[in-house]
Amino acid sequence: MSRASNGDVETYIIGISGPTASGKTTLARLLRKIFTVTFTLPGSGTTVSIVTTILHQDDFYFPESAIPIRRVRVPGSNGSLEQYVTHADWDCAESIDFSLLKNVLERFRTAGCFSVEEHAQLLRRMGVNGIEETKSVGEERVPADVVEEVKKGVVSLLTKDLLATPLAETGNQAVKADTVAGQGPIRRIHILLVEGLLLYHDEKSVACTPDPDLTIRNIDHSRAPISTSDLPLLSFFDARILLHNTYSSALARRAMRQTYVVWPNYVRYHKRLYENGDMERGEVSEWAREVLGVQGVRADVPMEEVMRWACGIVAETVVAGRGRK
């Protein structure tokens, strides 16, 4: 799906997905710092103003009373025989209101958004309580001076590439409208970063493969109408970033829950994204790259390198959107 302009704001939606503890929220917040910026294109007098906001898959959980119940087999105490336990499965695809998520992404494209306040207002109007301000995250793992250096590099890159296409060819109504109003040319760009564990899950496989250990409870669709879009969730993203993590690293963070629920769920929904279904190695499959347009990075890459790599993807996405309506 190409970027959209509602006459006021260009909107680009970037997906950031991967296993638990792979750095999705950390990367999203680093990108928000770098891609919230205003600069002027020399010679043209055009001001480019970019605002970046974050949307979390976790904003779209069904009410707790509707979260499916999973039965899992765990070792008994003191080396005894295995036993079954049941608990709410917050990490299965059935726990997320993907119809509402699609509605919200459609709304961001058509309505436009150009501030954190407008982002929050749009979510509230659609019955979504955004968790960004309360979501905890560990250290950013990238020094502030490095982030600023990368930000300057991004501005330099965008300045050069955006100047390469004449203003008249951008097809950007917002630029023309502000010029006529005598305010000077302004190009407004909103980058919406969407992060979540299941953004790229195999929807058809989930729908067609029964899970005997999962009990689906009554689902409350009262927050918003079911999405009228038949498009897969993947199609809503202008770029698809895939981070990775190994089982052992993820286990260190989530311990028992990771062992029996989170990691098995991720494997169940994402095998096709990886060569030979090898989740531990984490090599993105040719099918995921060529058909889905997923761009992945290995688990052993430091966050600073991941940040620089992701900045290139976001910048290329914005530049590639020029002239498309």
Secondary structure, DSSP 8 states (H G I E B T S, - for coil): ---EE-SS-EEEEEEEE-STTSSHHHHHHHHHHHT-EEEEETTTTEEEEEEEEEEEGGGGB--GGGS-EEEEEE--GGG---EEEEEE-TTSGGGB-HHHHHHHHHHHHHH---SHHHHHHHHHHTT----TTT-------S-HHHHHHHHHHHHHHHHHHHHTS-GGGS--HHHHHHHHTTS--EEEEEEEEEEETTTT--HHHHHHS--TTEE------TTS------S-GGGG-SEEEE----HHHHHHHHHHHIIIIIHHHHHHHHGGGBGGG-TTT--B-HHIIIII-EEE--TTS-HHHHHHHHHHHHHHHHHHTTT--
